[in-house]
Amino acid sequence: MEQSTYRKLEFDKVKNALLSHATSVMTQERIRQLAPLTKISDVEKAIQETDEAITVYRLKGNVPLRGVYDIRPHVKRATISGMLNPHELYQIGNTLRQGRHIQQFIEGLLEEAPYPQLEAQTERIVVLRDMEVNIEHAVDESGEVLDSASPTLRTLRQKRRSQEARVRERLESMIRGANASKMLSDQIVTIRNERFVLPVKQEYRGHYGGIVHDQSASGQTLFIEPQSIVELNNGIQQAKVEEQREIERILLAFTEQVAELADILLTNLDAISRLDWYFTKARYGQSVKGTKPRLNDEGRVRLVKARHPLLPDDEVVPNTIEIGDTFTTMVITGPNTGGKTVALKTLGLLVTMAQSGLFLPVEEGSEVGVFTQIFADIGDEQSIEQSLSTFSSHMVNIVEILQKADEKSLVLFDELGAGTDPQEGAALAISILDNMHQRKACVVATTHYPELKAYGYNRERVTNASVEFDIETLSPTYRLLIGIPGRSNAFEISKRLGLSEDLIGRAKSLISEDSAEVDQMIASLESSRRAAEIEEQEARDFAKSAEKLLADLQDEMQQYHEKKLKWHEKAREEAKLIVDKARKEAENIVQELHNMKSTQAESVVKDHELIRLRKKLDELVPDIPVQPKAPHQKKEEASLQPGDDVKVVSFDQKGQLLEKVDDNHWQVQLGILKMKVATSDLVKLKQEKNQAPKPMATVRGSASHVKLELDLRGERFEAAITKVEKYIDDALLAGYPRVSIIHGKGTGALRKGVQDFLKQHRSVKDVRYGEASEGGNGVTIVVLG
């Protein structure tokens, strides 16, 4: 892609937006050099990089990638024996530290899920912990060499500081001496030429002796090093020289180490910068609310509710744009400022972004073909210097496009044939489109010429499109309508603006009958489309209401049965309490009778009387069954099989067994409810003798048995859902308890769509991914009921 195409599609502005998310100089360089890839394998890898990085951001919220410096110049200087300074060493040490942090961070992620692209870069990072720690102990962020850089340096600095303390003490005693306030301009110790001095008034210069190092601007103050501290200052200077030698030795030692490890350091930097690039793409993808597009090598593009990434969210109108499947050429007609050029740029820019490894501001299910070339003739580039008119400038671009375009090209024409005589311009436009169509290139062109409205009806794999215009508000809606050509709204607009009916009628009589019929046809198509959209929305709303009502009814029935169980249990507990109380009272009565027996004569209370009374009390206790059981229950339990008709005793409801949950429970279908029921609560119902046998595992009208799996790989989303719906019905008729649906892993959009549909299906009891032996995430296991 040429730079002019970048500019026309505004890809350079997208790159500027990417720059705002970069955290390192290397990533900024990579963004400036960014260009769309042309091999589908390369594009898939670039998209996968972004996908993994976005997943990490969604799960973790942040990535430790701050503080990475461009150390390439430092490493290069070290390899040619140039001594590194402390600031450069600090940047190398900090980059080593950030490399170790990001490696640990990603290794922690790999314990939870695979991230192949992130792992590949992490494996390139070599942790140089010793070098990192040594640099950390040697220099600080401000570029100073620390005392901890070496024991010798610490000793030298301690010696120097001790000498400086003695000099300051000697000078401070002079400041406090007699007449010091009279002879000194200021009673302070200061430094000149790295030596401690006193500010002495001019007239007392001979009092202290020593060396004059400086004087004030007025000449009234001399900065004198008293003779008594010259030797002490000399000692300090000597200590500084020794200190500087030690610092240079330390820096040279680090420089040699950097030179030895140059290849490792540069490899680390490249791996870290690539990771930073992945996460920069992720941050940008989040900022535009981007999604991962599916890729193909067949030139198909389908952008669902695509938004131009450079337009504000509150202004952009999402449009679904598609080409390359049932048609490879699309002609967009419509009024000026209606959004034709924006739709054209959106298509070209989003394809360019996808081939650059970026997520797109589109909805799930979008697909992008990988093109080897993208051409755009958009905008007016007339040149005074080259004496090019608007038409000529367009033709220069078009001639170049015609020389290079092929079946792997995406070609975008804005106002094709404009800038010259309308009849000739329309003829040229048709000729150019025919040429591109013969080359099998994907072409989208915008035009004002009414002659091109019929173009889509006369050629195969060509369609018309238009941008919608609201006659009521006299403004465009910016909605792209594929399959409907645009029409002039001049008469309607003029009428609403107040032009008389006579003038409008006269104008209508002057246009050809064919043009009038075409406009009427387009108006009818638009009216039918609006009606169909309204009916479709009403149907969707009705379906949602029905689904909600069904869900509410299921919840209410579930709650009813749960409450019924609770009430039954509560009543049983209350009855048990009453019986227990009565039994205790009876025991008290019997105990009293025993007491009477022991205190009275045997003739008064006989034993058989006690036994009779006790039996009578027992008969008063009502029988409260915990759970009614059918006779010969154990024999029935062993013969229960999936598909048997049973009676749930506690609910007094008939149902059908779906599957055995465990040794003591079954899954039972009760009407529209599926419930887990204890085996002891089930009674198998006898099958009627004349009952028809269960249907075989075949579908009426089909010559073969229903398979236990459905393969959707390679299917488009809408066709896949239709196949799944029919397959579930066939499987239910066949009596299968469980089936498998193969959708592959891919981008995950088909997998998610299929699972969302199955979870809403009233006959699907459970949905799960396959085990490793069953196909893993590429297969969905469906339990029917």
LUMDREN-510894 format. One record per residue (C-alpha): x, y, z. Coordinates in steps of 0.001 Angstrom, whole numbers, plus 500000, padded with zeros to 6 digits. Layout:
residues N
XYZ;...
***
This chain:
residues 785
500000500000500000;501333503399499012;501555506373501364;498869508195499366;496464505334500090;497323505530503797;496435509210503704;493210508728501752;491992506007504110;493296507980507142;495353505028508339;498030507514509408;495544508933511930;494933505450513309;498702505078513705;498786508391515603;496092507027517921;498201503906518433;501210506074519354;499290507495522315;499076503974523793;502762503050523297;505025502954526361;508433502599524719;510469504213521945;510802500857520169;507027500444519981;506669503968518619;509179503098515884;507222499918515110;503980501907514815;505525504445512440;506684501569510212;503367499676510521;501944498398507233;499259495800506443;500436492214506041;499533490308502886;499886486639503929;496938485216505836;499247483254508153;501046486461509133;497756488287509655;496369485438511782;499491485548513954;499227489346514358;495526489110515261;496283486299517721;498898488503519411;496277491205519952;493667488698521096;495944487219523764;496959490682525010;493326491850525221;492420488693527136;495192489431529651;493991493011530085;490429491808530596;491513489330533287;494303491271535020;493585494925534222;497249495923533998;500608494738532653;504063495572534174;505675497183531128;506578500675532340;510221501747532593;511606500014529490;514319502115527852;515890502025524412;519291500658525406;520439499891521866;522776502962521700;524260502101525109;524973498507524105;526490499610520828;528789502120522592;529882499426525048;530828497093522192;533167499757520724;534875500278524109;533163503524525042;532698503853528804;529032503961529845;527891506672532232;525823505985535380;522584507140533761;523005504681530874;523791501879533317;520650502696535275;518532502375532097;520101499002531287;519487497749534836;515894498981534851;515196497339531486;516579494059532848;514298494395535868;511195495071533742;512044492089531530;512175489850534588;508868491268535883;507005490749532594;508433487235532320;507193486340535812;503826487958535045;503258485952531862;504548482706533386;501874483148536046;499250483521533312;500440480372531564;499508478357534647;495872479321534061;495568479204530250;497734478951527112;499022482146525489;501266480890522648;502314484283521247;503075485808524650;504884482662525728;507043482687522581;508380486163523384;508734485451527094;510936482440526350;513383484743524548;514008486796527712;517137485754529639;517078486840533280;520436488390534288;519650488726537966;523260489240539156;523895492027536677;520561493633537507;521287493618541265;524852494866540828;523689497816538719;520921498551541218;523506498718544017;525912500792541928;523814503652540448;520533505407541182;517815506993539049;519509510421539102;522689508965537587;524809509031540740;527269506252541614;526316504907545039;528692504144547944;527559500512547697;529119500220544214;532317498835545814;533938498586549277;536882500725548060;534555503514546933;532775503479550288;536140503759552131;537371506610549932;534143508553550356;534167508068554107;537760509384554162;536833512407552058;533795513212554165;535921512987557323;538458515445555854;535690517801554764;534260517711558262;537641518725559752;538004521612557287;534505522869558052;535170522609561773;538414524646561408;536731527347559286;533703527550561575;536030528214564509;537494531110562518;533990532449561845;533247532413565571;536564534088566493;537083537673567699;536492540383565112;535268537773562619;532047539666562081;534047542815561262;536473541152558830;534055538791557034;531382539906554573;529238537010555735;529855534523558524;529569531408556348;531795528718554858;531540528543551078;533249526752548177;535191528068545222;537073525892542714;536033522853544783;537929524211547826;536514525539551097;536978529335551505;535839532302553596;534224535539552240;536760538176553527;536374541934553142;538913543542550817;540641545567553532;541327542458555697;542754540246552985;546128539960554697;544689538894558035;544064535224557066;546839534769554498;546459531907552059;545090531846548498;542474534120546892;540185532023544638;537542534567543617;536035537982544345;532570539446544313;531271541525541435;531856544741543413;535373543696544367;534605544335548048;534660540652548997;537465538187548393;536980534413548701;540138533335550508;541434529896551396;543241530501554732;546822529262554840;546032527036557808;543631524833555802;545444524672552471;546939521285553318;543566519994554485;541931521099551224;544755519440549326;543932516213551143;540297516487550104;541262517018546477;543522513991546562;540676511915548008;538388513113545201;540908512084542587;541146508608544091;537348508453544307;536950509379540627;539472506725539625;537451504109541505;534217505296539853;535805505005536432;537037501521537283;533507500502538310;531931501967535167;534522500303532938;533872496957534603;530125497298533947;530818498450530383;532878495320529709;530074493172531124;527504494896528909;529727494331525859;530062490620526693;526276490248527066;525363492537524154;523505489874522150;521443488759525152;520588492341526101;519439493190522565;517398489972522323;515768490769525668;514975494277524465;513438493003521233;511251490488523103;510115493115525607;509396495650522857;507339493066520956;505311492355524086;504828496101524511;503605496221520891;501084493438521564;499698495252524600;499691498580522749;497430496969520140;495288495641522986;494933499057524631;493932500589521316;491467497760520688;489835498425524038;489652502167523329;487641501600520120;485582498751521663;487085496433519061;486387492764518405;488406490007516762;487497489490513090;487510486129511366;489969485934508465;489755484309505063;491892484128501932;488947484332499540;488261488070499491;485083487935501609;484410490938503815;481484491220506221;481685493988508804;478737493818511196;477651497238512458;481009498721511563;481968502104513026;484612504447511664;487272504457514435;488069508166514018;484489509420514437;483053510157517921;480805507423519313;477869509822519645;478119510806515958;479022507618514117;476215505529512595;477065501786512532;476628500096509151;476894496478508079;479149496355505010;479767493199503014;481342492229499713;483096489259498131;480534486545498848;477475486748496578;478806489849494833;482286491283494256;481283494716492952;479084497216494777;477917500564493397;476779503053496052;474529505892494906;472878508666496866;472940512413497594;475956514447498613;476879514481502345;474852511294502725;477695509141503983;478849507349500800;482490508360501209;482448507528504934;481158504031504146;483874503649501506;486628504805503880;485282502657506703;485545499531504554;489065500306503354;490341501445506737;488972498466508684;490428495980506181;493774497765506493;493557497679510294;492699493970510319;495667493158508065;497839495166510475;496803492925513382;494336495333515020;490901494614516458;488046496349514655;485166498532515923;482590496006514732;480299493451516353;481028489721516760;480714487614513630;482574490029511360;484885488615508703;487721490140506686;489478488846503582;493241489251503296;494145491254500176;497593491605498637;496813495157497520;494383497886498547;493790500752496138;491808503909496824;490872506808494582;489214509075497109;489076512861497258;490105515645494908;493858515871494304;494033518415491503;497516519879491055;498242523404489793;501919522579489338;501143519580487136;498171521317485447;495812518534486550;492080519163486817;489807517199489156;488972514722486401;492607514415485315;493852513779488853;491286511019489269;492233509457485946;495948509447486841;495115507378489949;492687505130488074;495190504378485301;497736503282487923;495122501126489643;494126499492486346;497770498565485764;498215496854489143;494878495478490362;494160491733490291;491849489146491891;493562489658495263;492933493411495292;490399495606497059;489647498685494947;487744501732496207;486507504432493803;484933507635495130;482713509481492621;483892507336489728;483864509274486453;483163512633488114;484529515944486863;483590515615483184;480541515407480928;477949513246482771;477225511009479770;480887510401479028;481715510079482733;479013507441483221;480247505491480197;483833505598481482;482678504483484941;480836501468483493;483848500551481370;486231500780484348;483914498709486550;483600496066483830;487395495883483597;487761495457487365;484942492904487392;486689490818484726;489835490800486872;487710489454489767;488859492256492076;486612493354494957;485373496804493968;483263499386495759;482442502590493896;480356505635494762;478697507692492039;476029510264491243;475305508968487762;471776507508487402;473029505283484544;474932503192487092;471758502363489015;470941499745486375;474507498407486447;473858496086489369;470817494560487677;472565493727484403;475711491994485712;476289488907487786;477970489288491184;477250493028491131;474897494801493526;473577498283494123;473640500117497415;472635503541498661;472692505793501667;469324506504503215;467791509990503117;464972511054505430;462466513112503427;460657514210506590;463711515846508149;465452516629504824;468647515061506152;470653511884505576;470473509062508123;473958507767507082;472591504235506913;473956502045504116;471282500040502298;472798497157500322;470680495922497414;468738499180496950;470020501865494555;469847505505495575;467355507856494018;467126511578493600;464896513194496178;464846516551494400;461071516670493877;460208515683497458;462784518053498946;461629520935496714;458026520283497682;458776520350501408;460790523532500944;457794525262499394;458136524913495629;454718525045493968;452946521891492785;452714523328489266;456467523701488931;457073520248490381;454481518734488042;456042520464485063;459470519169486078;458171515611486429;456732515764482917;460140516641481528;461954513571482832;461859510333480881;459286507661481638;462059505158482358;463622507424484978;460256507940486639;459622504190486743;463049503548488215;462454506131490957;459050504585491695;460644501136491869;463332502371494267;460741504152496410;458708500920496556;461798498938497540;462587501397500316;459005501269501586;459023497457501542;462362497373503325;461130499661506097;457989497547506523;460084494374506628;462429495902509232;459445496906511383;457914493433511114;461262491809511853;461709493946514959;458153493178516089;458803489457515582;462015489693517603;460219491582520373;457409488998520373;459919486134520498;461730487776523409;458413488280525229;457464484644524648;460847483440525877;460543485626528953;457003484360529621;458160480739529293;461070481381531639;458769483078534146;456297480173534014;459062477649534507;460356479624537486;456874479866538969;456225476133538571;459575475345540107;458821477676543008;455343476122543392;456718472590543660;459469473726546022;456892475454548242;454646472380548075;457497470230549334;458250472726552113;454585472869553159;454349469062553202;457500468831555297;456285471560557645;452902469859558112;454601466540558802;456874468144561397;453919469858563099;451934466603563155;454933464783564578;455213467353567360;451516466876568223;451868463107568274;455025463285570386;453239465520572851;450272463135573041;452576460157573500;454377461875576379;451062462649578067;450028459026577643;453313457882579156;452606460116582126;449170458528582541;450613455032582435;453278456023584936;450609457299587276;448744453994586961;451932452110587852;452299454315590868;448725453547591857;449447449856591492;452422450051593788;450508451897596487;447182450051596332;446094446506596557;446555444254593547;442837443696593383;442285447326592691;444395447603589493;444969444455587508;447928443921585119;445683443041582237;443915446353582749;447221448176582408;447992446296579194;444558447079577783;444894450780578584;448382450926577035;447149449295573841;444283451712573673;446640454666573957;448791453285571146;445748452998568929;445080456696569399;448434457617567771;447833458408564040;450146456896561393;452141459660559656;453987458252556648;457242459975555835;456884459254552118;454289456954550538;455893454040548797;454601451746546166;454606448001546864;457559445963545623;459565449150545279;462973447485545305;461989445276542424;460811448322540419;463948450350541167;466144447792539507;464054447804536300;463918451580535738;465339452638532377;465630456001530525;462414456675528624;460166454801531142;456873456405532145;456769456878535919;454662458453538617;456256460899541055;454435459951544224;455092463131546225;453677465332543399;451103462801542175;452309463616538650;453196461439535669;456544461955533972;459256460330531893;462728459245532970;465558461109531197;468729459755532781;470056458355536040;471857461016538064;473304458690540714;472384455533542627;469521457284544450;468229459926541972;466829460229538434;466301463199536103;462565463293535304;460634465348532688;457406466646534279;455583468584531604;457904471484530724;459947470998533905;463020468816534397;463508467766538012;465890465641540053;463757463072541954;464701460423544495;464389456851543210;462266455960546240;459699458561545109;459176456926541688;456691454271540609;457099452753537164;453891452783535144;453039449726533090;453155450228529314;449887449562527573;449847446382525557;448715448076522370;451105450981522734;453059451676519527;456759450833519635;459256453655519979;460360455135516642;463643453973515176;466618456335515067;465702457563511589;464079460746510336;460949460588508212;461859461186504607;465525460404505173;467190457356503757;469826457117506443;470044457074510208;470553460325512117;474222460684512990;475325461232516565;477333464309515572;476860467400513397;479907468988511719;479569472795511273;483176473589510367;483327476011507439;479654477009507821;478594480652508081;476799481686511235;473196481912509950;473402478648507990;475012476919510975;472189477927513348;469582476685510845;471373473319510608;471638473037514400;467910473712514842;466946471005512324;469506468551513691;468197468880517266;464675468144516041;465934465065514137;467898463856517155;464839464233519403;462740462224516948;465468459612516903;465337459398520686;468981460237521291;469783461325524858;473035463016523814;474643464337520610;477842466177519592;478132469371517538;481550470018515939;482181473735515370;485958473940515688;487851476477517809;488534479262515327;487667482744516601;485044481424519023;482174483375517429;480497480295515903;481076478308519101;479502481061521232;476572481508518824;475809477787518762;475974477470522542;473789480568523070;471172479059520722;471295475643522441;470935477169525917;467678478804524757;466293475577523221;463479474126525332;464503470519524582;468167470937525537;468896469946529107;472613470641529319;475427472032527168;479142471535527803;482481471474526005;483889468121525019;486566466411527075;490081466161525636;489237462752524161;485994464141522673;487517467100520833;487967469698523601;486668473221523003;486085472445519336;483072470243520211;479891470990522166;478175468056523892;474371468474524000;472225466524526457;468635466287525219;465544465871527252;
***
